Amino acid sequence: MPTKFSLLKAILLLLILVSSFYAFAQTDKAYIQLQSPQSRINTKEFYIAGIADERNDNTSIGKIMPVAIAGKGATPVKIDLAGGFQSIKTYMGNALPINKALHPVIVKLNVLNITETPAANGRVEGSIKLSIRFGLLRDNEFIYLDDYTATSTYQRNAGPAQQIEPLVRSTFNNSLLYINGWLDSQADNNIKLAKGVKIFFTDHKEELEGDTVYYDVNRPLKWTDFREKPQYGSKHGAEIFASLGYTEDVKLIKGIINITLNIKVYMPKSASWVQLETYGGLAHEQRHFDIVKLGAEHFKQRIKAEKLTVYNYDGPINVAYLDALREIYEMQKKYDSETGHSINAYQQRQWNYKIDKELQQLGVKPLTDQAAAN
């Protein structure tokens, strides 16, 4: 059975061991208490929407020389921020205001590393390396903007780790000043930073006519436009291959995406044919061309009704175009079915009236039967 003396001795030994471990733990790793920003950065283009830690090693931010430099045999100790990565998030979050009307920027911390070596006269040489990737937050995706990488060097007297806190703080501050200046300089000419979309339409025309006829109210179709050989065994007197296309021109002007769609309603002469030239037949084929023009105008209307965003403007345009092609196909099929390919004179007159009326409502001067016969 242990005596009081042996029990007291065991407790004393335990206290010595705990004390020794605590002392070792205190010197095994040093900490920097990151202070609050001295002032906020005035931003016009962005706010910090999130900060991610993407360092390969986030157990420390490097190594520094201990308080007492013991000659050449001094052993560096690990250093970290008090509060860890959260202290960086807090600092950057307080460094500039949060204005959610501006661009949401994501900060990705790739490298934060401090290294120190002994210098002459008991001093210390050190460096702080910071590497950050900046990007926009768009539909929960990271859209890369730019990188900031910097290395700061310094000398200091041997002393507490907190001595280098102003240098660490300054390094973070410089990264924010950099991206702030970068965004200001890029705001009007970088499409990733566009603030809005404007859409414009033009109707394609060519001064010198070649194989392709582009729709023009002042230029009705002629039988000489139908140059392909008639299809063998066809029951029809003529056939036109009219279609709809467009080209897109995108320019960024003062931060606004300006989109110009050049609409092409056309018929290739080399793909259209005739084997029986009649007045009614040419008027019928002209209405096929008019139907494509109607589809083109509806294409414009669909796009105008869309709320195009800087993040996705081509998607709605493509959908509207496919819808226009489907509409044209269905209308052409119905037109030929009801008119019997121009044989049903009554239905042909009904379609002529319907097409002319809608063209007028859309602001297009319709072609008359007489014009189509010229």
Rosetta blueprint (number, residue, H / E / L):
1 M L
2 P L
3 T L
4 K H
5 F H
6 S H
7 L H
8 L H
9 K H
10 A H
11 I H
12 L H
13 L H
14 L H
15 L H
16 I H
17 L H
18 V H
19 S H
20 S H
21 F H
22 Y H
23 A H
24 F H
25 A H
26 Q H
27 T H
28 D H
29 K E
30 A E
31 Y E
32 I E
33 Q L
34 L L
35 Q L
36 S L
37 P L
38 Q L
39 S L
40 R L
41 I L
42 N L
43 T L
44 K L
45 E L
46 F E
47 Y E
48 I E
49 A E
50 G E
51 I E
52 A E
53 D E
54 E L
55 R L
56 N L
57 D L
58 N L
59 T L
60 S L
61 I L
62 G E
63 K E
64 I E
65 M L
66 P L
67 V L
68 A L
69 I L
70 A L
71 G H
72 K H
73 G H
74 A L
75 T L
76 P L
77 V E
78 K E
79 I E
80 D E
81 L E
82 A L
83 G L
84 G L
85 F H
86 Q H
87 S H
88 I H
89 K H
90 T H
91 Y H
92 M H
93 G H
94 N H
95 A H
96 L L
97 P L
98 I L
99 N L
100 K L
101 A L
102 L L
103 H E
104 P E
105 V E
106 I E
107 V E
108 K E
109 L E
110 N E
111 V E
112 L E
113 N E
114 I E
115 T E
116 E E
117 T E
118 P E
119 A L
120 A H
121 N H
122 G H
123 R E
124 V E
125 E E
126 G E
127 S E
128 I E
129 K E
130 L E
131 S E
132 I E
133 R E
134 F E
135 G E
136 L E
137 L E
138 R E
139 D L
140 N L
141 E E
142 F E
143 I E
144 Y E
145 L E
146 D E
147 D E
148 Y E
149 T E
150 A E
151 T E
152 S E
153 T E
154 Y E
155 Q E
156 R E
157 N E
158 A L
159 G L
160 P L
161 A H
162 Q H
163 Q H
164 I H
165 E H
166 P H
167 L H
168 V H
169 R H
170 S H
171 T H
172 F H
173 N H
174 N H
175 S H
176 L H
177 L H
178 Y H
179 I H
180 N H
181 G H
182 W H
183 L H
184 D H
185 S H
186 Q H
187 A L
188 D L
189 N L
190 N L
191 I H
192 K H
193 L H
194 A L
195 K L
196 G E
197 V E
198 K E
199 I E
200 F E
201 F E
202 T E
203 D E
204 H L
205 K L
206 E L
207 E L
208 L L
209 E L
210 G L
211 D L
212 T E
213 V E
214 Y E
215 Y L
216 D L
217 V L
218 N L
219 R L
220 P L
221 L L
222 K L
223 W H
224 T H
225 D H
226 F L
227 R L
228 E E
229 K L
230 P L
231 Q L
232 Y L
233 G L
234 S L
235 K L
236 H L
237 G L
238 A E
239 E E
240 I L
241 F L
242 A L
243 S E
244 L E
245 G E
246 Y E
247 T E
248 E E
249 D E
250 V E
251 K E
252 L E
253 I E
254 K L
255 G L
256 I E
257 I E
258 N E
259 I E
260 T E
261 L E
262 N E
263 I E
264 K E
265 V E
266 Y E
267 M E
268 P E
269 K H
270 S H
271 A H
272 S L
273 W E
274 V E
275 Q L
276 L L
277 E L
278 T L
279 Y H
280 G H
281 G H
282 L H
283 A H
284 H H
285 E H
286 Q H
287 R H
288 H H
289 F H
290 D H
291 I H
292 V H
293 K H
294 L H
295 G H
296 A H
297 E H
298 H H
299 F H
300 K H
301 Q H
302 R H
303 I H
304 K H
305 A H
306 E L
307 K L
308 L L
309 T L
310 V L
311 Y L
312 N L
313 Y L
314 D H
315 G H
316 P H
317 I H
318 N H
319 V H
320 A H
321 Y H
322 L H
323 D H
324 A H
325 L H
326 R H
327 E H
328 I H
329 Y H
330 E H
331 M H
332 Q H
333 K H
334 K H
335 Y H
336 D H
337 S H
338 E H
339 T H
340 G L
341 H L
342 S L
343 I L
344 N L
345 A H
346 Y H
347 Q H
348 Q H
349 R H
350 Q H
351 W H
352 N H
353 Y H
354 K H
355 I H
356 D H
357 K H
358 E H
359 L H
360 Q H
361 Q H
362 L L
363 G L
364 V L
365 K L
366 P L
367 L L
368 T L
369 D H
370 Q H
371 A H
372 A H
373 A H
374 N L
